[in-house]
Amino acid sequence: MEGLYRALYLLAWIGLPLGVGLQLLARPPRGWEGWAYPLFGLLFLAALKRGPKGAPRLLVHVLGCYFLFEMARAREAW
């Protein structure tokens, strides 16, 4: 079962930059949005550095902020 957990952990970390990359390709950042992506990237790398046991504690908050940020970007597009 541990192999399955490792595979899912790896899949999640591969999917995160791919998803953010798709967002950037679909709608490039303008104005105030440009500073947030490097900040989120650094926070995601800090979570990755913590490993499988410590990463979820940081990722819960970082991903919540990232989703709110993307919702604000989507609202501007409307």
C-alpha positions in Angstrom: 0.0 0.0 0.0 2.9 2.3 0.6 3.8 2.2 -3.1 0.3 3.5 -4.0 0.7 6.4 -1.5 4.1 7.3 -3.0 2.6 7.2 -6.6 -0.3 9.4 -5.6 2.1 11.9 -3.9 4.3 12.0 -6.9 1.2 12.4 -9.2 -0.1 15.3 -7.1 3.3 17.1 -7.3 3.5 16.6 -11.1 -0.1 17.8 -11.5 0.3 21.0 -9.5 2.8 22.8 -11.8 1.0 21.4 -14.9 -2.3 22.9 -13.6 -0.7 26.3 -12.8 1.0 26.2 -16.2 -2.3 25.7 -18.0 -3.8 28.6 -16.1 -0.8 30.8 -17.3 -1.2 29.7 -20.9 -5.0 30.2 -20.9 -4.8 33.7 -19.5 -1.4 35.3 -19.0 -1.1 37.5 -15.8 -1.6 41.3 -16.2 -0.8 44.1 -13.8 -1.0 43.1 -10.1 -1.3 39.4 -11.0 2.3 39.1 -12.1 3.8 39.2 -8.6 1.6 36.4 -7.2 2.8 33.5 -9.4 6.4 33.6 -8.2 5.2 33.9 -4.6 3.0 30.9 -5.0 5.8 29.0 -6.7 8.1 29.6 -3.8 5.5 28.6 -1.3 4.8 25.4 -3.2 8.5 24.6 -3.3 8.7 25.2 0.5 5.9 22.7 1.0 7.7 20.2 -1.3 10.8 20.5 0.7 8.9 19.5 3.9 8.2 16.0 2.5 5.1 13.9 2.6 4.4 14.4 6.3 4.9 18.1 6.6 3.7 19.3 3.2 0.0 19.0 3.8 0.1 21.4 6.7 1.5 24.2 4.6 -0.3 23.2 1.3 -3.8 23.5 2.8 -3.3 27.2 3.4 -1.3 27.9 0.2 -3.7 26.1 -2.1 -6.6 27.8 -0.4 -5.0 31.2 -1.1 -4.1 30.1 -4.7 -7.7 29.1 -5.4 -9.1 32.4 -4.0 -6.5 34.2 -6.2 -7.6 32.3 -9.3 -11.3 33.0 -8.5 -10.4 36.8 -8.3 -8.7 36.5 -11.7 -11.8 34.7 -13.2 -14.1 37.4 -11.8 -12.0 40.1 -13.6 -12.3 38.2 -16.8 -16.1 38.2 -16.6 
